[in-house]
Amino acid sequence: MLPNNPASIPDCPAMTFRDSTDRHFDRRQKAAKAGLHLPSEDELLRGMNFFGDRLEDDIREYSSRLSRRMRKRGRVELLPLASCLDDLAVEQSEEGIKSVEAALVVAEAVKGIPAEACRLRCQFYLASFGDPQAAAAVAGETASMAMRDVNESRGPQMLWRALAWSMLSRTLFFSRCVDVFHIPRHSLFRMLLNYEAEFESAILNARPEDERTNKEASAKKASRDDDIKDLSEDDAEAEPAPNNSVVVIRSIGNSTTSEGKRVSVEFQKFVQRGLPLPAASDLPIARMQLVSEFPWVASVADDILTRLVGRGDVHLRPTILVGSPGCGKTRFARRLVEELGIPYELVSCGGLSDSAVGGTARRWSSGEPSLAIMAVRRHECAGPAIILDEIEKVGTSRHNGNVHDVLIGLLEKESSSRWFDPYVEANCDLSHVSWLMTANEVASVSAVLKDRCRILRFPEPGPDQLPFLASRILERLYVEAGHDPRWARPLEGFELTALANNWPGGSIRKLERLLEKLIEARERYWGRQ
């Protein structure tokens, strides 16, 4: 029974067209995930899950339904299309989808055939398999939908989705160009969601928005984070992408003492402040650059980079590069983090003490933070990289501490997320720091440390790499001597022969010394002319 006094009726916000549309979409989304609703092409573009929450199930259901419709028409022109659809329902593949597209050319002459819708759906399926051209086509369709939404005052949400598809298309294109660098299909939608989140954040931060839009953006971001988490559950090795920033230092211990006050001032701008994580870079481009500089270690680059696919930020699991002296391990490690856009510290392990890695208590005159905290402070980044060069040269004696023991705590995600820094005197989150190590051999490295690291064999360059390496080193030596790189005249045939007779492969340092002597010989010869 309604109250007599209208003023006593509680205010209820009127449902807008957008609210109604969003609720309708959410209901159909749940039905699609449960296998009760086959999404339309527009719904797929707007981000609705596949039928049964699986690409293969969606293809099977769509192909079966459309095939039945084609056969009911009783037209001879439609039989090839129906046959291709039947095959696709049995085996879901890129080749099967392309066969359906080819059959559409004949079938679309029959009136009433949903040729354009079928063609768009095929493009979406191919994009989901990792086809860069199809992803570009989907980006165009999504951009067209975004324009319609803006004209109808439905918001710019589809705009950043179109940009995300464009970015994914570019990434897939470079991935196909480098055919050994494969992006797993289960990572594609995680990459798409990460790209979308980055564009959304950039667009929303570029101009002021009303409170409603900001709330909607926050809600959508939370929903997208859940989607990313759901996708991660299908990939046991993939790590869920962390937030864009991380609070490394939450407090300063014993901050009321004189030393504590000094440390509080020193770290004032870092306490309770979210520091950025290194953003995901264009992995295929990074791979091409690394392989162009280190062609003999393409397999090592692939092993490291493929584990970063689909992440919204860059984090390398603890890795030891093991190879003979002078084979390029340290330079590769440095160039790797540079190409990935990770700020880094390169530390030689000769004579390195445990206090240099784990820090020293502030009560001592030599007190200093741990190596990781110093890197975080210097680069103002929650996920810097630390390269430990020649880790096997660290002593294993436990007199006054042991570096390996300290490193173990920093390499474990559980302990590093609450690492107690003796200088800060508080738990710090160092779980996003990337650790790269090089070693000439690992026999002297403790078993517990090796157990926590991925060990990658770093091959030596062979004699077939001589022309490539010699020209690169020659140019660098001239530049280091203060000359224009054009002074590095290409090596003559007899010079390459002389180098080959003295360098059968192996140490790049040895080749560098040979080239230094070659330059001296050249200068003596030119001086006599």
HUTAQUI-V359033 format. One record per residue. N is the residue number from 1. RES is the residue in three letters. PSI is psi as a letter, one per 40 degrees, with the letter a starting at -180 (* if undefined). Layout:
BEGIN
n=N res=RES psi=PSI
n=N res=RES psi=PSI
END
This chain:
BEGIN
n=1 res=MET psi=h
n=2 res=LEU psi=i
n=3 res=PRO psi=i
n=4 res=ASN psi=d
n=5 res=ASN psi=h
n=6 res=PRO psi=d
n=7 res=ALA psi=d
n=8 res=SER psi=e
n=9 res=ILE psi=h
n=10 res=PRO psi=i
n=11 res=ASP psi=h
n=12 res=CYS psi=h
n=13 res=PRO psi=h
n=14 res=ALA psi=i
n=15 res=MET psi=h
n=16 res=THR psi=i
n=17 res=PHE psi=d
n=18 res=ARG psi=d
n=19 res=ASP psi=d
n=20 res=SER psi=d
n=21 res=THR psi=d
n=22 res=ASP psi=d
n=23 res=ARG psi=d
n=24 res=HIS psi=d
n=25 res=PHE psi=d
n=26 res=ASP psi=d
n=27 res=ARG psi=d
n=28 res=ARG psi=d
n=29 res=GLN psi=d
n=30 res=LYS psi=d
n=31 res=ALA psi=d
n=32 res=ALA psi=d
n=33 res=LYS psi=d
n=34 res=ALA psi=e
n=35 res=GLY psi=f
n=36 res=LEU psi=e
n=37 res=HIS psi=h
n=38 res=LEU psi=h
n=39 res=PRO psi=i
n=40 res=SER psi=i
n=41 res=GLU psi=d
n=42 res=ASP psi=d
n=43 res=GLU psi=d
n=44 res=LEU psi=d
n=45 res=LEU psi=d
n=46 res=ARG psi=e
n=47 res=GLY psi=e
n=48 res=MET psi=i
n=49 res=ASN psi=i
n=50 res=PHE psi=i
n=51 res=PHE psi=h
n=52 res=GLY psi=e
n=53 res=ASP psi=f
n=54 res=ARG psi=h
n=55 res=LEU psi=d
n=56 res=GLU psi=d
n=57 res=ASP psi=d
n=58 res=ASP psi=d
n=59 res=ILE psi=d
n=60 res=ARG psi=d
n=61 res=GLU psi=d
n=62 res=TYR psi=d
n=63 res=SER psi=d
n=64 res=SER psi=d
n=65 res=ARG psi=d
n=66 res=LEU psi=d
n=67 res=SER psi=d
n=68 res=ARG psi=d
n=69 res=ARG psi=d
n=70 res=MET psi=d
n=71 res=ARG psi=d
n=72 res=LYS psi=d
n=73 res=ARG psi=d
n=74 res=GLY psi=f
n=75 res=ARG psi=h
n=76 res=VAL psi=d
n=77 res=GLU psi=e
n=78 res=LEU psi=e
n=79 res=LEU psi=d
n=80 res=PRO psi=d
n=81 res=LEU psi=d
n=82 res=ALA psi=d
n=83 res=SER psi=d
n=84 res=CYS psi=d
n=85 res=LEU psi=d
n=86 res=ASP psi=d
n=87 res=ASP psi=d
n=88 res=LEU psi=d
n=89 res=ALA psi=d
n=90 res=VAL psi=d
n=91 res=GLU psi=h
n=92 res=GLN psi=h
n=93 res=SER psi=i
n=94 res=GLU psi=d
n=95 res=GLU psi=d
n=96 res=GLY psi=d
n=97 res=ILE psi=d
n=98 res=LYS psi=d
n=99 res=SER psi=d
n=100 res=VAL psi=d
n=101 res=GLU psi=d
n=102 res=ALA psi=d
n=103 res=ALA psi=d
n=104 res=LEU psi=d
n=105 res=VAL psi=d
n=106 res=VAL psi=d
n=107 res=ALA psi=d
n=108 res=GLU psi=e
n=109 res=ALA psi=e
n=110 res=VAL psi=h
n=111 res=LYS psi=i
n=112 res=GLY psi=e
n=113 res=ILE psi=h
n=114 res=PRO psi=g
n=115 res=ALA psi=d
n=116 res=GLU psi=d
n=117 res=ALA psi=d
n=118 res=CYS psi=d
n=119 res=ARG psi=d
n=120 res=LEU psi=d
n=121 res=ARG psi=d
n=122 res=CYS psi=d
n=123 res=GLN psi=d
n=124 res=PHE psi=d
n=125 res=TYR psi=d
n=126 res=LEU psi=d
n=127 res=ALA psi=d
n=128 res=SER psi=d
n=129 res=PHE psi=e
n=130 res=GLY psi=e
n=131 res=ASP psi=h
n=132 res=PRO psi=d
n=133 res=GLN psi=d
n=134 res=ALA psi=d
n=135 res=ALA psi=d
n=136 res=ALA psi=d
n=137 res=ALA psi=d
n=138 res=VAL psi=d
n=139 res=ALA psi=d
n=140 res=GLY psi=d
n=141 res=GLU psi=d
n=142 res=THR psi=d
n=143 res=ALA psi=d
n=144 res=SER psi=d
n=145 res=MET psi=d
n=146 res=ALA psi=d
n=147 res=MET psi=d
n=148 res=ARG psi=d
n=149 res=ASP psi=d
n=150 res=VAL psi=d
n=151 res=ASN psi=d
n=152 res=GLU psi=e
n=153 res=SER psi=f
n=154 res=ARG psi=e
n=155 res=GLY psi=i
n=156 res=PRO psi=e
n=157 res=GLN psi=d
n=158 res=MET psi=e
n=159 res=LEU psi=d
n=160 res=TRP psi=d
n=161 res=ARG psi=d
n=162 res=ALA psi=d
n=163 res=LEU psi=d
n=164 res=ALA psi=d
n=165 res=TRP psi=d
n=166 res=SER psi=d
n=167 res=MET psi=d
n=168 res=LEU psi=d
n=169 res=SER psi=d
n=170 res=ARG psi=d
n=171 res=THR psi=d
n=172 res=LEU psi=d
n=173 res=PHE psi=d
n=174 res=PHE psi=d
n=175 res=SER psi=d
n=176 res=ARG psi=d
n=177 res=CYS psi=d
n=178 res=VAL psi=g
n=179 res=ASP psi=e
n=180 res=VAL psi=e
n=181 res=PHE psi=h
n=182 res=HIS psi=h
n=183 res=ILE psi=h
n=184 res=PRO psi=i
n=185 res=ARG psi=d
n=186 res=HIS psi=e
n=187 res=SER psi=e
n=188 res=LEU psi=d
n=189 res=PHE psi=d
n=190 res=ARG psi=d
n=191 res=MET psi=d
n=192 res=LEU psi=d
n=193 res=LEU psi=d
n=194 res=ASN psi=d
n=195 res=TYR psi=d
n=196 res=GLU psi=d
n=197 res=ALA psi=d
n=198 res=GLU psi=d
n=199 res=PHE psi=d
n=200 res=GLU psi=d
n=201 res=SER psi=d
n=202 res=ALA psi=d
n=203 res=ILE psi=d
n=204 res=LEU psi=d
n=205 res=ASN psi=e
n=206 res=ALA psi=e
n=207 res=ARG psi=i
n=208 res=PRO psi=i
n=209 res=GLU psi=i
n=210 res=ASP psi=i
n=211 res=GLU psi=d
n=212 res=ARG psi=d
n=213 res=THR psi=d
n=214 res=ASN psi=d
n=215 res=LYS psi=d
n=216 res=GLU psi=d
n=217 res=ALA psi=d
n=218 res=SER psi=d
n=219 res=ALA psi=d
n=220 res=LYS psi=d
n=221 res=LYS psi=d
n=222 res=ALA psi=d
n=223 res=SER psi=d
n=224 res=ARG psi=d
n=225 res=ASP psi=d
n=226 res=ASP psi=d
n=227 res=ASP psi=d
n=228 res=ILE psi=d
n=229 res=LYS psi=d
n=230 res=ASP psi=d
n=231 res=LEU psi=d
n=232 res=SER psi=d
n=233 res=GLU psi=d
n=234 res=ASP psi=e
n=235 res=ASP psi=h
n=236 res=ALA psi=d
n=237 res=GLU psi=e
n=238 res=ALA psi=h
n=239 res=GLU psi=i
n=240 res=PRO psi=h
n=241 res=ALA psi=h
n=242 res=PRO psi=i
n=243 res=ASN psi=i
n=244 res=ASN psi=e
n=245 res=SER psi=i
n=246 res=VAL psi=h
n=247 res=VAL psi=h
n=248 res=VAL psi=d
n=249 res=ILE psi=h
n=250 res=ARG psi=d
n=251 res=SER psi=i
n=252 res=ILE psi=h
n=253 res=GLY psi=i
n=254 res=ASN psi=f
n=255 res=SER psi=e
n=256 res=THR psi=e
n=257 res=THR psi=i
n=258 res=SER psi=d
n=259 res=GLU psi=d
n=260 res=GLY psi=d
n=261 res=LYS psi=d
n=262 res=ARG psi=d
n=263 res=VAL psi=d
n=264 res=SER psi=d
n=265 res=VAL psi=d
n=266 res=GLU psi=d
n=267 res=PHE psi=f
n=268 res=GLN psi=d
n=269 res=LYS psi=e
n=270 res=PHE psi=e
n=271 res=VAL psi=h
n=272 res=GLN psi=f
n=273 res=ARG psi=h
n=274 res=GLY psi=h
n=275 res=LEU psi=i
n=276 res=PRO psi=i
n=277 res=LEU psi=i
n=278 res=PRO psi=h
n=279 res=ALA psi=i
n=280 res=ALA psi=h
n=281 res=SER psi=i
n=282 res=ASP psi=g
n=283 res=LEU psi=d
n=284 res=PRO psi=d
n=285 res=ILE psi=d
n=286 res=ALA psi=d
n=287 res=ARG psi=d
n=288 res=MET psi=d
n=289 res=GLN psi=d
n=290 res=LEU psi=d
n=291 res=VAL psi=d
n=292 res=SER psi=d
n=293 res=GLU psi=d
n=294 res=PHE psi=g
n=295 res=PRO psi=d
n=296 res=TRP psi=e
n=297 res=VAL psi=f
n=298 res=ALA psi=d
n=299 res=SER psi=d
n=300 res=VAL psi=d
n=301 res=ALA psi=d
n=302 res=ASP psi=d
n=303 res=ASP psi=d
n=304 res=ILE psi=d
n=305 res=LEU psi=d
n=306 res=THR psi=d
n=307 res=ARG psi=e
n=308 res=LEU psi=e
n=309 res=VAL psi=h
n=310 res=GLY psi=e
n=311 res=ARG psi=i
n=312 res=GLY psi=e
n=313 res=ASP psi=i
n=314 res=VAL psi=h
n=315 res=HIS psi=h
n=316 res=LEU psi=h
n=317 res=ARG psi=i
n=318 res=PRO psi=h
n=319 res=THR psi=h
n=320 res=ILE psi=h
n=321 res=LEU psi=h
n=322 res=VAL psi=h
n=323 res=GLY psi=i
n=324 res=SER psi=i
n=325 res=PRO psi=h
n=326 res=GLY psi=e
n=327 res=CYS psi=e
n=328 res=GLY psi=e
n=329 res=LYS psi=d
n=330 res=THR psi=d
n=331 res=ARG psi=d
n=332 res=PHE psi=d
n=333 res=ALA psi=d
n=334 res=ARG psi=d
n=335 res=ARG psi=d
n=336 res=LEU psi=d
n=337 res=VAL psi=d
n=338 res=GLU psi=d
n=339 res=GLU psi=d
n=340 res=LEU psi=e
n=341 res=GLY psi=f
n=342 res=ILE psi=h
n=343 res=PRO psi=i
n=344 res=TYR psi=i
n=345 res=GLU psi=h
n=346 res=LEU psi=h
n=347 res=VAL psi=h
n=348 res=SER psi=h
n=349 res=CYS psi=e
n=350 res=GLY psi=h
n=351 res=GLY psi=e
n=352 res=LEU psi=h
n=353 res=SER psi=i
n=354 res=ASP psi=d
n=355 res=SER psi=d
n=356 res=ALA psi=d
n=357 res=VAL psi=d
n=358 res=GLY psi=e
n=359 res=GLY psi=i
n=360 res=THR psi=i
n=361 res=ALA psi=i
n=362 res=ARG psi=e
n=363 res=ARG psi=e
n=364 res=TRP psi=i
n=365 res=SER psi=d
n=366 res=SER psi=e
n=367 res=GLY psi=h
n=368 res=GLU psi=i
n=369 res=PRO psi=i
n=370 res=SER psi=i
n=371 res=LEU psi=d
n=372 res=ALA psi=d
n=373 res=ILE psi=d
n=374 res=MET psi=d
n=375 res=ALA psi=d
n=376 res=VAL psi=d
n=377 res=ARG psi=d
n=378 res=ARG psi=d
n=379 res=HIS psi=e
n=380 res=GLU psi=f
n=381 res=CYS psi=h
n=382 res=ALA psi=e
n=383 res=GLY psi=f
n=384 res=PRO psi=i
n=385 res=ALA psi=i
n=386 res=ILE psi=h
n=387 res=ILE psi=h
n=388 res=LEU psi=h
n=389 res=ASP psi=h
n=390 res=GLU psi=g
n=391 res=ILE psi=d
n=392 res=GLU psi=e
n=393 res=LYS psi=e
n=394 res=VAL psi=h
n=395 res=GLY psi=i
n=396 res=THR psi=e
n=397 res=SER psi=i
n=398 res=ARG psi=e
n=399 res=HIS psi=h
n=400 res=ASN psi=f
n=401 res=GLY psi=i
n=402 res=ASN psi=h
n=403 res=VAL psi=d
n=404 res=HIS psi=d
n=405 res=ASP psi=d
n=406 res=VAL psi=d
n=407 res=LEU psi=d
n=408 res=ILE psi=d
n=409 res=GLY psi=d
n=410 res=LEU psi=d
n=411 res=LEU psi=d
n=412 res=GLU psi=h
n=413 res=LYS psi=d
n=414 res=GLU psi=d
n=415 res=SER psi=d
n=416 res=SER psi=d
n=417 res=SER psi=e
n=418 res=ARG psi=f
n=419 res=TRP psi=h
n=420 res=PHE psi=h
n=421 res=ASP psi=h
n=422 res=PRO psi=e
n=423 res=TYR psi=d
n=424 res=VAL psi=d
n=425 res=GLU psi=f
n=426 res=ALA psi=i
n=427 res=ASN psi=h
n=428 res=CYS psi=i
n=429 res=ASP psi=h
n=430 res=LEU psi=f
n=431 res=SER psi=e
n=432 res=HIS psi=e
n=433 res=VAL psi=h
n=434 res=SER psi=h
n=435 res=TRP psi=h
n=436 res=LEU psi=h
n=437 res=MET psi=i
n=438 res=THR psi=i
n=439 res=ALA psi=i
n=440 res=ASN psi=d
n=441 res=GLU psi=i
n=442 res=VAL psi=e
n=443 res=ALA psi=d
n=444 res=SER psi=e
n=445 res=VAL psi=h
n=446 res=SER psi=i
n=447 res=ALA psi=d
n=448 res=VAL psi=d
n=449 res=LEU psi=d
n=450 res=LYS psi=d
n=451 res=ASP psi=d
n=452 res=ARG psi=e
n=453 res=CYS psi=i
n=454 res=ARG psi=h
n=455 res=ILE psi=h
n=456 res=LEU psi=h
n=457 res=ARG psi=h
n=458 res=PHE psi=h
n=459 res=PRO psi=i
n=460 res=GLU psi=i
n=461 res=PRO psi=h
n=462 res=GLY psi=i
n=463 res=PRO psi=d
n=464 res=ASP psi=e
n=465 res=GLN psi=e
n=466 res=LEU psi=d
n=467 res=PRO psi=d
n=468 res=PHE psi=d
n=469 res=LEU psi=d
n=470 res=ALA psi=d
n=471 res=SER psi=d
n=472 res=ARG psi=d
n=473 res=ILE psi=d
n=474 res=LEU psi=d
n=475 res=GLU psi=d
n=476 res=ARG psi=d
n=477 res=LEU psi=d
n=478 res=TYR psi=d
n=479 res=VAL psi=d
n=480 res=GLU psi=d
n=481 res=ALA psi=e
n=482 res=GLY psi=e
n=483 res=HIS psi=i
n=484 res=ASP psi=h
n=485 res=PRO psi=e
n=486 res=ARG psi=e
n=487 res=TRP psi=d
n=488 res=ALA psi=g
n=489 res=ARG psi=h
n=490 res=PRO psi=i
n=491 res=LEU psi=h
n=492 res=GLU psi=i
n=493 res=GLY psi=d
n=494 res=PHE psi=d
n=495 res=GLU psi=d
n=496 res=LEU psi=d
n=497 res=THR psi=d
n=498 res=ALA psi=d
n=499 res=LEU psi=d
n=500 res=ALA psi=d
n=501 res=ASN psi=d
n=502 res=ASN psi=e
n=503 res=TRP psi=g
n=504 res=PRO psi=e
n=505 res=GLY psi=i
n=506 res=GLY psi=b
n=507 res=SER psi=h
n=508 res=ILE psi=d
n=509 res=ARG psi=d
n=510 res=LYS psi=d
n=511 res=LEU psi=d
n=512 res=GLU psi=d
n=513 res=ARG psi=d
n=514 res=LEU psi=d
n=515 res=LEU psi=d
n=516 res=GLU psi=d
n=517 res=LYS psi=d
n=518 res=LEU psi=d
n=519 res=ILE psi=d
n=520 res=GLU psi=d
n=521 res=ALA psi=d
n=522 res=ARG psi=d
n=523 res=GLU psi=d
n=524 res=ARG psi=d
n=525 res=TYR psi=d
n=526 res=TRP psi=d
n=527 res=GLY psi=d
n=528 res=ARG psi=e
n=529 res=GLN psi=*
END
